[in-house]
Amino acid sequence: MPDKVMKMIKKLILLTVLLGVLGYFGYNLALDYASNRVADQVRHEVLTEEVRNDLLNNPELQAVAEKYGNRELTAEEKDALPFTTAEEATRVLMSKFSLSELYSISSKASGGMTTEEQAELETLLRSRLTDDEIEAIMVIGLSEIKNAF
């Protein structure tokens, strides 16, 4: 009888580990897919020439552009930023915002945002993200802007 119980426990543990591994890989696959969809949506629907010019005239973004310039990040700069890829940024955003909040932000951005809505978004971002995370998003955004045009 104890052998049967031990076999059942081993099978249960194996099933639990297997489900955990599959869940982990499924989560990462879904996250990568979501990240790519968001980046594509931003590139094709949000980043118009007018929006690009407005962003590049933003003093804070200009300061980041001057700091990092038109070059690859050095190892030290990459280490100083909390993340350096759009996928990593998506993970951070998904951990700090609900899906409905991210969808709402995306919908507003793709439809065009008033100055007041932009100020509300900036306040929301600054309330949930650290200065380093915001800087990292700006670095990634600058790279996306340059790649889109």
C-alpha positions as CSV (number, residue, x, y, z in Angstrom):
1,M,0.0,0.0,0.0
2,P,2.7,2.6,0.8
3,D,4.3,1.9,-2.6
4,K,1.1,2.9,-4.3
5,V,0.9,6.1,-2.3
6,M,4.6,6.9,-3.0
7,K,4.0,6.3,-6.8
8,M,0.9,8.6,-6.7
9,I,2.9,11.3,-4.8
10,K,5.7,11.1,-7.4
11,K,3.3,11.3,-10.3
12,L,1.6,14.3,-8.6
13,I,4.9,16.0,-8.1
14,L,6.0,15.3,-11.7
15,L,2.6,16.6,-13.0
16,T,2.9,19.8,-10.9
17,V,6.5,20.5,-12.1
18,L,5.5,19.8,-15.7
19,L,2.5,22.2,-15.4
20,G,4.7,24.8,-13.8
21,V,7.3,24.6,-16.6
22,L,4.6,24.7,-19.3
23,G,3.0,27.7,-17.5
24,Y,6.3,29.6,-17.3
25,F,7.1,29.1,-21.0
26,G,3.5,29.9,-22.0
27,Y,3.5,33.1,-19.9
28,N,6.8,34.2,-21.5
29,L,5.6,33.3,-25.0
30,A,2.4,35.3,-24.4
31,L,4.4,38.2,-23.0
32,D,6.7,38.3,-26.0
33,Y,3.7,38.2,-28.4
34,A,2.0,41.0,-26.5
35,S,5.2,43.1,-26.5
36,N,5.6,42.7,-30.3
37,R,2.0,43.6,-30.9
38,V,2.2,46.7,-28.8
39,A,5.5,47.8,-30.4
40,D,4.0,47.2,-33.9
41,Q,0.8,49.1,-33.0
42,V,2.9,52.0,-31.7
43,R,5.1,52.0,-34.9
44,H,2.2,51.9,-37.3
45,E,-0.7,53.7,-35.6
46,V,0.8,56.1,-33.0
47,L,4.1,57.3,-34.4
48,T,3.0,59.7,-37.1
49,E,5.4,62.3,-38.4
50,E,3.7,64.9,-36.2
51,V,3.9,62.8,-33.1
52,R,7.5,62.0,-33.8
53,N,8.4,65.8,-34.1
54,D,6.4,66.6,-30.9
55,L,8.3,63.8,-29.0
56,L,11.7,64.9,-30.4
57,N,11.0,68.5,-29.2
58,N,10.3,67.3,-25.7
59,P,13.1,68.8,-23.5
60,E,13.3,65.7,-21.3
61,L,13.5,63.4,-24.3
62,Q,16.1,65.7,-25.8
63,A,18.2,65.4,-22.7
64,V,18.1,61.6,-22.9
65,A,18.9,61.8,-26.6
66,E,22.0,63.9,-25.8
67,K,23.1,61.6,-23.1
68,Y,22.8,58.4,-25.2
69,G,23.3,59.9,-28.6
70,N,23.0,57.9,-31.9
71,R,25.0,54.9,-30.8
72,E,24.7,51.6,-29.1
73,L,24.6,51.6,-25.4
74,T,27.8,50.7,-23.6
75,A,27.9,47.8,-21.1
76,E,28.0,50.2,-18.2
77,E,25.0,52.1,-19.6
78,K,23.0,48.9,-20.1
79,D,23.9,47.8,-16.5
80,A,22.7,51.2,-15.1
81,L,19.3,50.9,-16.8
82,P,16.7,48.6,-15.3
83,F,15.9,47.2,-18.8
84,T,17.0,47.8,-22.3
85,T,14.5,45.9,-24.6
86,A,10.9,46.5,-25.5
87,E,10.1,43.0,-24.1
88,E,11.6,43.8,-20.7
89,A,9.8,47.1,-20.7
90,T,6.5,45.3,-21.4
91,R,7.1,43.0,-18.5
92,V,7.7,45.9,-16.2
93,L,4.6,47.8,-17.5
94,M,2.5,44.7,-17.2
95,S,3.6,44.2,-13.6
96,K,2.7,47.8,-12.6
97,F,-0.5,48.4,-14.7
98,S,-3.5,46.2,-15.3
99,L,-4.3,45.0,-18.8
100,S,-7.4,47.3,-18.9
101,E,-5.2,50.3,-18.0
102,L,-2.7,49.4,-20.7
103,Y,-5.4,48.9,-23.2
104,S,-7.0,52.3,-22.3
105,I,-3.6,54.0,-22.7
106,S,-3.0,52.3,-26.0
107,S,-6.5,53.3,-27.3
108,K,-6.1,56.9,-26.3
109,A,-2.6,57.1,-27.8
110,S,-3.8,55.6,-31.1
111,G,-6.7,58.0,-31.3
112,G,-4.5,61.0,-30.6
113,M,-4.1,62.6,-27.2
114,T,-4.9,66.1,-26.0
115,T,-2.3,68.0,-24.0
116,E,-4.4,67.4,-20.9
117,E,-4.5,63.6,-21.6
118,Q,-0.8,63.6,-22.1
119,A,-0.3,65.4,-18.8
120,E,-2.6,62.8,-17.1
121,L,-0.6,60.0,-18.6
122,E,2.7,61.5,-17.5
123,T,1.4,61.8,-14.0
124,L,0.2,58.2,-14.0
125,L,3.5,57.0,-15.3
126,R,5.5,59.0,-12.8
127,S,3.3,57.7,-9.9
128,R,4.0,54.0,-10.8
129,L,7.5,54.0,-12.4
130,T,10.8,55.0,-11.0
131,D,12.9,57.6,-12.7
132,D,15.3,55.0,-14.0
133,E,12.4,53.0,-15.5
134,I,11.1,56.1,-17.2
135,E,14.6,56.9,-18.6
136,A,14.9,53.3,-19.9
137,I,11.5,53.6,-21.6
138,M,12.7,56.9,-23.2
139,V,15.9,55.2,-24.4
140,I,13.8,52.4,-26.0
141,G,11.3,54.9,-27.4
142,L,14.1,56.9,-29.0
143,S,15.4,53.8,-30.6
144,E,11.9,52.9,-31.9
145,I,11.4,56.4,-33.3
146,K,14.7,56.3,-35.1
147,N,13.9,52.8,-36.5
148,A,10.4,53.8,-37.6
149,F,11.6,56.7,-39.7
